[in-house]
Amino acid sequence: MINISEVIETNKMIEKENLDVRTITLGISLLDCIDSDLESLNKKIYNKITSAAKDLVAVGNEIEKEFGIPIVNKRISVTPIAIIGGAACKTPDDFTAIAKTLDRAGRDVGVNFLGGYSALVSKGMTKADELLMRSIPNALAATQLVCSSVNLGSTKTGINMDAVRIMGDIIKATAELTKENDSIGCSKLVVFCNAPDDNPFMAGAFHGVTEADMIINVGVSGPGVVKTALESVRGENFEVLCETIKKTAFKVTRVGQLVAQEASKRLGIPFGIVDLSLAPTPAIGDSVADILCEIGLEHAGAPGTTAALALLNDQVKKGGVMASSYVGGLSGAFIPVSEDQGMIDAVNAGALTLEKLEAMTCVCSVGLDMIAIPGDTKATTISGIIADELAIGMVNQKTTAVRVIPVIGKTVGENAEFGGLLGHAPIMPVNGFSCDAFVNRGGRIPAPIHSFKN
Amino acid sequence: MKKTIITVVGKDTVGIIARVCTYLAENKINILDISQTIVDDYFNMMMIADMSKSLKPISEVTDDLDRLGEEIGVIIKCQREEIFNSMHRL
């Protein structure tokens, strides 16, 4: 039987160390909504989402209450809209109309975000893919809940540099259209290499075409819990350190597994995966950077950071894998700058640079995330940053992503304010040397060789 | 059996257990086990209760106990046992 110290430990994690389930994400296939008539397509999409997700928020709240564990977000992911809208959309504005439908459906069922305004163009673009990409700035400015992602490369196909070049322009245009709010539109737009089909986290969640009609995916969190556990093993060797992280990750993930199974049972929708990511929030004590400091660094970004992050990420997976029957999604430590107070402090202290963040993404998901850069950064420079990050994912057979925010009208030394879970970010300097000729070459970077690994 | 864990945390005063037990008895919730300890000068009590004959659903009991806690000046939580089992048992 459960004893009092175990109960106290669990409740301390929830109340004092910010243990929560970050998201229950309901994946919905919209493939059966495809129609060549835009109006009827919009109608089918709205009806499918609002009927599939009608109980999602209520069930989430019910589980939250019965188990006493906060479930921070309830979200929806849908089939990439470039596929769904291909037959009906003839212009970018037609796609924007779908974005508005998604937003309306999301608001009517009460979810926090809806992802899947996406295109998968790792090798080439269809006409519809390109129209969707061109519609992103307007779509994100005209909606609140809709999140957009574009998969630009993969280990199997290489990197679509034509699409990378376009996305540099699209990110700038998205920033421009939301410049009154520190270019917040870009916080809802992410580009990927090796995007997973079952990611429950935003902005990159979409419901892949290999998935079932509907599925429940859950993302857990708990950097504060890991940090507190590590406080008790200060000065101990790496074996003790790693064991402590593993045990803590196991406990955190088991809560995610329980919530996922309950939600699946109550909604009558199959359970997909638990995503084992350590996801920070701007709340004090809910920081991945603080864990790195607890491991022994003065600030995130100091020499040793990449190694510390590599071991942290690996131990979280080792502990988490045994705690859940199905693991998927991104499953890695997130290192967003604006959403992690420890990261913000590290940037302000001069310890953490864009280049070091890039190195860190070689050993953990999920990439350059929520990084504010000067508003006058050239589109080709953004494309260059994207190409670098995607190359890391392509060669290392892992997911990498870029979510940068060129904050229009602001520059290094100033701060961007996004509010809520998105936090705030000091604007980071970007290497100003040109990569125009590289980005403008056109075509694709071929897939890397899969042998001769050295 | 529908086991739930009821925890009471706060400053120790006369009659805390009595008030909680009275509420549980009135709602046909059977107490299986009680234990208590002091952590950081705070009174911590844990009850394992069986709610299978409860007159009210767990969400309502949670709200009632929340209010009762406010009256007495302690924090009372009522959670299904599975969250603790999943975290602490293989």
Chai-1 contact restraints between the chains, C-beta under 6 A:
chainA,res_idxA,chainB,res_idxB,connection_type,confidence,min_distance_angstrom,max_distance_angstrom,comment,restraint_id
A,I2,B,F84,contact,1.0,0.0,6.0,A-B,restraint_1
A,I4,B,S35,contact,1.0,0.0,6.0,A-B,restraint_2
A,I4,B,T37,contact,1.0,0.0,6.0,A-B,restraint_3
A,I4,B,M46,contact,1.0,0.0,6.0,A-B,restraint_4
A,E6,B,F84,contact,1.0,0.0,6.0,A-B,restraint_5
A,E6,B,H88,contact,1.0,0.0,6.0,A-B,restraint_6
A,V7,B,I5,contact,1.0,0.0,6.0,A-B,restraint_7
A,V7,B,T7,contact,1.0,0.0,6.0,A-B,restraint_8
A,V7,B,M46,contact,1.0,0.0,6.0,A-B,restraint_9
A,V7,B,F84,contact,1.0,0.0,6.0,A-B,restraint_10
A,T10,B,F84,contact,1.0,0.0,6.0,A-B,restraint_11
A,T10,B,M87,contact,1.0,0.0,6.0,A-B,restraint_12
A,K65,B,S59,contact,1.0,0.0,6.0,A-B,restraint_13
A,K65,B,T62,contact,1.0,0.0,6.0,A-B,restraint_14
A,E66,B,I58,contact,1.0,0.0,6.0,A-B,restraint_15
A,E66,B,R80,contact,1.0,0.0,6.0,A-B,restraint_16
A,F67,B,Q79,contact,1.0,0.0,6.0,A-B,restraint_17
A,F67,B,R80,contact,1.0,0.0,6.0,A-B,restraint_18
A,F67,B,I83,contact,1.0,0.0,6.0,A-B,restraint_19
A,G68,B,K77,contact,1.0,0.0,6.0,A-B,restraint_20
A,G68,B,Q79,contact,1.0,0.0,6.0,A-B,restraint_21
A,K251,B,M87,contact,1.0,0.0,6.0,A-B,restraint_22
A,R254,B,S86,contact,1.0,0.0,6.0,A-B,restraint_23
A,R254,B,M87,contact,1.0,0.0,6.0,A-B,restraint_24
A,L258,B,E82,contact,1.0,0.0,6.0,A-B,restraint_25
A,L258,B,S86,contact,1.0,0.0,6.0,A-B,restraint_26
